Amino acid sequence: MSLLDDRYVAERFGRGPDRVVAMHGWGRNRSDWAPTLDGVDGIALDLRGFGSAPPPEEGWSSAEYAQDLIPLIESLDRPVLVGHSFGGRVAARITALRPELVGGLLLTGTPLIRRGGAKKPPFGYRAAKLAHRVGVLSQERMDAARRQYGSADYKAAEGVMREVLVRTVNEDYTDVLAGLRDYDGRIELVWGEHDTAAPVDTAREIAERVNGELTVVDGSAHLLDAALARTINERLRAMLDLRSAT
């Protein structure tokens, strides 16, 4: 089904009012959430530029994705937001921006903290950037250098989505973490033991800074494998049960 004037595509799970909104990771789509939302009343989104949803008109940051989704969250009764990786960045921003709209937050594989210093790009890429800056290297050859030295996600992204990727991976989430620390709802983190995109020590620091509950899934990594999906489903059901009891 289409939402928000056809800007988003969603799949509905369960038969009751939507109590959960799930947001997928970079390069993924709503189908990732099928095992996780089994037995749960909620929706899984194709975020703009992924799956069947059209891309934004410009290179958005996670903040602009969050602002664009707020009308959907406003239309529901304080849903629990569930986010994986990129989708977790968006879900966390929505919660920090409009905490009164959100009935709980569950994150998995979401790198809201950078570990250590930024990795220096390869020398060839740095040399190409300098040559392009002083007018020696053409835009066409600079684009070729980006394709050569960029990450797999960067190489796979096209057009405006490449701009989205660059903006979101370079964002600072200090303000988001501060907002989440003041959030009075429940925050859960469910993490794969072998996640290299967002290592477990990052999850531990996030949990400490936002007063969240961390569950580490043995043997899982970054993507939503069966064990990770099953644990997220269990923790999500527990969050919904707590909401129903209050």
Secondary structure, DSSP 8 states (H G I E B T S, - for coil): -EETTTTEEEEEESSSS--EEEE--TT--GGGGTTTTTT--EEEEE-TTSTTS---SS---HHHHHHHHHHHHHTSSS-EEEEETHHHHHHHHHHHH-GGG-SEEEEES---S--SS-----HHHHHHHHHHHTTSS-HHHHHHHHHHHS-HHHHH--THHHHHHHHHHT---HHHHHHHHH--S-EEEEEETT-SSS-HHHHHHHHHHHT-EEEEETT--SS--HHHHHHHHHHHHHHHHHHHH-
